[in-house]
């Protein structure tokens, strides 16, 4: 094989390798963050707030 053929084959292999390592982003959900929050000592709570939709309210947190 001559030098041009070897270089062409190597470039093709490099291009194929680069395509195989494409990173695709996934949409994250709260389930992705709960283990991390728990590990740091936080608790995650969920509340149904559909009954107060469109209303103005104040939230008071009492951290003991």
MMTF fields as JSON, N, C-alpha, C and O atoms, coordinates in Angstrom:
{
  "mmtfVersion": "1.0.0",
  "mmtfProducer": "UNKNOWN",
  "numBonds": 255,
  "numAtoms": 256,
  "numGroups": 64,
  "numChains": 1,
  "numModels": 1,
  "chainsPerModel": [1],
  "groupsPerChain": [64],
  "chainIdList": ["A"],
  "bondAtomList": [4, 2, 8, 6, 12, 10, 16, 14, 20, 18, 24, 22, 28, 26, 32, 30, 36, 34, 40, 38, 44, 42, 48, 46, 52, 50, 56, 54, 60, 58, 64, 62, 68, 66, 72, 70, 76, 74, 80, 78, 84, 82, 88, 86, 92, 90, 96, 94, 100, 98, 104, 102, 108, 106, 112, 110, 116, 114, 120, 118, 124, 122, 128, 126, 132, 130, 136, 134, 140, 138, 144, 142, 148, 146, 152, 150, 156, 154, 160, 158, 164, 162, 168, 166, 172, 170, 176, 174, 180, 178, 184, 182, 188, 186, 192, 190, 196, 194, 200, 198, 204, 202, 208, 206, 212, 210, 216, 214, 220, 218, 224, 222, 228, 226, 232, 230, 236, 234, 240, 238, 244, 242, 248, 246, 252, 250],
  "bondOrderList": [1, 1, 1, 1, 1, 1, 1, 1, 1, 1, 1, 1, 1, 1, 1, 1, 1, 1, 1, 1, 1, 1, 1, 1, 1, 1, 1, 1, 1, 1, 1, 1, 1, 1, 1, 1, 1, 1, 1, 1, 1, 1, 1, 1, 1, 1, 1, 1, 1, 1, 1, 1, 1, 1, 1, 1, 1, 1, 1, 1, 1, 1, 1],
  "groupList": [{"groupName": "UNK", "atomNameList": ["N", "CA", "C", "O"], "elementList": ["N", "C", "C", "O"], "formalChargeList": [0, 0, 0, 0], "bondAtomList": [1, 0, 2, 1, 3, 2], "bondOrderList": [1, 1, 2], "singleLetterCode": "X", "chemCompType": "L-PEPTIDE LINKING"}],
  "groupTypeList": [0, 0, 0, 0, 0, 0, 0, 0, 0, 0, 0, 0, 0, 0, 0, 0, 0, 0, 0, 0, 0, 0, 0, 0, 0, 0, 0, 0, 0, 0, 0, 0, 0, 0, 0, 0, 0, 0, 0, 0, 0, 0, 0, 0, 0, 0, 0, 0, 0, 0, 0, 0, 0, 0, 0, 0, 0, 0, 0, 0, 0, 0, 0, 0],
  "groupIdList": [1, 2, 3, 4, 5, 6, 7, 8, 9, 10, 11, 12, 13, 14, 15, 16, 17, 18, 19, 20, 21, 22, 23, 24, 25, 26, 27, 28, 29, 30, 31, 32, 33, 34, 35, 36, 37, 38, 39, 40, 41, 42, 43, 44, 45, 46, 47, 48, 49, 50, 51, 52, 53, 54, 55, 56, 57, 58, 59, 60, 61, 62, 63, 64],
  "secStructList": [7, 7, 2, 2, 2, 2, 2, 2, 2, 2, 2, 2, 2, 2, 2, 2, 2, 2, 2, 2, 6, 7, 7, 7, 7, 7, 7, 7, 7, 2, 2, 2, 2, 2, 2, 2, 2, 2, 2, 6, 6, 7, 7, 7, 7, 7, 7, 7, 7, 4, 4, 4, 6, 6, 7, 7, 7, 7, 7, 7, 7, 7, 7, 7],
  "xCoordList": [0.837, 0.0, 0.881, 1.944, 0.386, 1.172, 0.748, -0.223, 1.477, 1.28, -0.093, -0.705, -0.591, -1.89, -3.023, -3.962, -2.958, -3.993, -4.039, -5.116, -2.877, -2.806, -3.375, -4.129, -3.024, -3.525, -5.037, -5.734, -5.55, -6.992, -7.738, -8.775, -7.227, -7.858, -7.828, -8.823, -6.711, -6.608, -7.569, -8.19, -7.692, -8.625, -10.069, -10.875, -10.401, -11.746, -12.032, -13.135, -11.068, -11.24, -11.426, -12.247, -10.683, -10.812, -12.201, -12.824, -12.692, -14.016, -15.109, -16.053, -15.002, -15.997, -15.984, -17.036, -14.809, -14.692, -15.323, -15.983, -15.135, -15.722, -17.238, -17.885, -17.82, -19.273, -19.863, -20.971, -19.173, -19.676, -19.708, -20.325, -19.059, -18.994, -19.793, -19.409, -20.889, -21.742, -22.516, -23.064, -22.56, -23.268, -24.619, -24.712, -25.67, -27.026, -27.562, -27.408, -28.192, -28.737, -30.13, -30.969, -30.358, -31.668, -32.34, -31.666, -33.669, -34.404, -34.353, -34.58, -34.051, -33.958, -35.314, -36.147, -35.512, -36.724, -36.318, -35.135, -37.294, -37.0, -36.386, -35.618, -36.708, -36.14, -34.633, -33.951, -34.109, -32.666, -31.967, -30.791, -32.686, -32.083, -32.331, -31.576, -33.36, -33.705, -32.551, -32.264, -31.879, -30.759, -29.642, -29.041, -29.365, -28.319, -28.734, -27.924, -29.993, -30.472, -30.459, -30.05, -30.9, -30.891, -29.479, -29.257, -28.53, -27.144, -26.583, -25.729, -27.056, -26.598, -27.407, -27.162, -28.377, -29.136, -30.442, -31.065, -30.872, -32.126, -33.25, -33.01, -34.476, -35.659, -36.497, -36.696, -36.985, -37.839, -39.275, -39.558, -40.183, -41.604, -42.391, -41.985, -43.506, -44.375, -45.757, -46.285, -46.341, -47.669, -48.552, -48.081, -49.838, -50.809, -51.297, -52.024, -50.896, -51.268, -52.246, -52.405, -52.897, -53.813, -55.025, -55.607, -55.421, -56.585, -56.317, -57.264, -55.045, -54.731, -54.16, -53.555, -54.351, -53.833, -54.472, -55.692, -53.649, -54.119, -54.315, -54.713, -54.056, -54.222, -52.869, -51.849, -52.859, -51.637, -51.548, -52.535, -50.368, -50.213, -48.817, -47.906, -48.647, -47.339, -46.961, -47.818, -45.694, -45.197, -44.276, -43.363, -44.516, -43.7, -43.03, -43.708, -41.724, -40.964, -40.367, -39.701, -40.593, -40.038, -39.011, -39.371, -37.749, -36.683, -36.227, -35.704, -36.429, -36.107, -34.698, -34.223],
  "yCoordList": [-1.179, 0.0, 1.242, 1.298, 2.214, 3.436, 4.348, 4.072, 5.417, 6.321, 6.995, 7.163, 7.384, 8.046, 7.116, 7.561, 5.868, 4.904, 4.69, 4.647, 4.558, 4.35, 5.56, 5.401, 6.759, 7.983, 8.088, 8.473, 7.75, 7.8, 6.822, 7.171, 5.618, 4.618, 5.071, 4.923, 5.617, 6.091, 7.256, 7.312, 8.179, 9.291, 8.803, 9.337, 7.798, 7.235, 6.572, 6.709, 5.864, 5.236, 6.271, 6.079, 7.348, 8.411, 9.048, 9.325, 9.283, 9.884, 8.959, 9.43, 7.67, 6.715, 6.625, 6.504, 6.681, 6.632, 7.863, 7.754, 9.024, 10.258, 10.245, 10.779, 9.648, 9.574, 8.639, 8.882, 7.603, 6.624, 7.136, 6.509, 8.258, 8.771, 10.059, 10.94, 10.171, 11.341, 11.297, 10.258, 12.409, 12.49, 13.128, 14.204, 12.455, 12.965, 13.392, 12.671, 14.562, 15.075, 14.506, 14.466, 14.068, 13.58, 14.641, 15.427, 14.665, 15.584, 15.084, 13.904, 15.994, 15.594, 15.71, 16.537, 14.882, 14.92, 15.099, 15.032, 15.323, 15.479, 14.202, 14.265, 13.053, 11.781, 11.712, 10.93, 12.527, 12.567, 13.328, 13.089, 14.241, 15.09, 14.619, 14.985, 13.824, 13.409, 12.665, 12.985, 11.702, 11.036, 12.007, 11.872, 12.975, 13.953, 14.84, 15.115, 15.282, 16.11, 15.328, 15.86, 14.075, 13.237, 13.03, 13.029, 12.854, 12.645, 13.884, 13.77, 15.056, 16.304, 16.669, 17.709, 15.823, 16.046, 16.798, 17.192, 17.006, 17.699, 16.696, 15.573, 17.111, 16.303, 17.018, 18.229, 16.294, 16.864, 16.443, 15.265, 17.421, 17.156, 17.624, 18.555, 16.98, 17.335, 17.665, 16.959, 18.748, 19.172, 19.412, 19.881, 19.088, 19.376, 20.812, 21.107, 21.694, 23.106, 23.506, 24.695, 22.542, 22.851, 23.651, 24.398, 23.516, 24.227, 25.717, 26.502, 26.132, 27.544, 28.195, 29.265, 27.557, 28.085, 29.448, 29.597, 30.425, 31.751, 32.663, 33.814, 32.204, 33.019, 33.489, 32.856, 34.586, 35.1, 34.557, 34.572, 34.08, 33.564, 33.819, 34.095, 33.727, 33.88, 32.551, 31.838, 32.221, 30.978, 31.335, 32.146, 30.73, 30.947, 29.619, 28.622, 29.612, 28.415, 28.617, 29.623, 27.687, 27.736, 26.609, 25.447, 26.956, 25.962, 25.801, 26.734, 24.632, 24.365, 23.861, 23.575],
  "zCoordList": [0.0, 0.0, 0.0, 0.618, -0.715, -0.721, 0.426, 1.131, 0.596, 1.724, 1.702, 2.757, 0.523, 0.409, 0.837, 1.497, 0.485, 0.832, 2.346, 2.94, 2.958, 4.401, 5.139, 6.1, 4.701, 5.343, 5.181, 6.12, 4.003, 3.759, 4.664, 5.228, 4.805, 5.66, 7.121, 7.83, 7.576, 8.952, 9.221, 10.283, 8.269, 8.426, 8.479, 9.242, 7.681, 7.697, 9.043, 9.572, 9.597, 10.908, 12.013, 12.91, 11.955, 12.951, 12.851, 13.876, 11.634, 11.45, 11.98, 12.615, 11.736, 12.226, 13.75, 14.378, 14.331, 15.783, 16.411, 17.444, 15.814, 16.33, 16.281, 17.182, 15.253, 15.149, 16.188, 16.668, 16.541, 17.492, 18.916, 19.777, 19.189, 20.551, 20.709, 21.479, 19.993, 20.097, 21.413, 21.781, 22.11, 23.384, 23.139, 22.549, 23.596, 23.427, 24.786, 25.772, 24.842, 26.096, 26.341, 25.441, 27.572, 27.992, 28.849, 29.515, 28.834, 29.68, 31.124, 31.391, 32.047, 33.447, 34.133, 33.763, 35.118, 35.931, 37.386, 37.72, 38.242, 39.668, 40.236, 41.196, 39.662, 40.144, 39.941, 40.604, 39.03, 38.841, 39.968, 40.245, 40.615, 41.637, 43.064, 43.965, 43.292, 44.659, 45.351, 46.504, 44.727, 45.427, 45.809, 46.875, 44.951, 45.249, 46.433, 47.319, 46.442, 47.55, 48.859, 49.891, 48.828, 50.032, 50.559, 51.77, 49.655, 50.058, 50.753, 51.632, 50.365, 50.986, 52.222, 52.833, 52.602, 53.818, 53.631, 54.617, 52.402, 52.135, 51.905, 51.463, 52.209, 51.951, 50.897, 50.985, 49.915, 48.878, 49.139, 49.357, 49.114, 49.337, 48.127, 47.432, 47.882, 46.77, 47.306, 48.165, 46.79, 47.232, 46.016, 44.98, 46.147, 45.097, 45.284, 46.233, 44.381, 44.484, 43.381, 43.102, 42.759, 41.666, 42.147, 41.36, 43.413, 43.944, 44.109, 44.159, 44.196, 44.399, 43.14, 43.207, 42.019, 40.754, 40.46, 40.534, 40.132, 39.788, 40.982, 40.799, 42.193, 43.389, 43.876, 43.604, 44.587, 45.201, 46.624, 47.36, 47.011, 48.348, 48.847, 48.065, 50.148, 50.787, 51.417, 51.941, 51.367, 51.94, 53.097, 52.943, 54.252, 55.443, 55.798, 56.048, 55.819, 56.193, 57.563, 57.81, 58.448, 59.784, 59.885, 60.07, 59.762, 59.808, 61.251, 61.862, 61.769, 63.179, 63.282, 64.382]
}
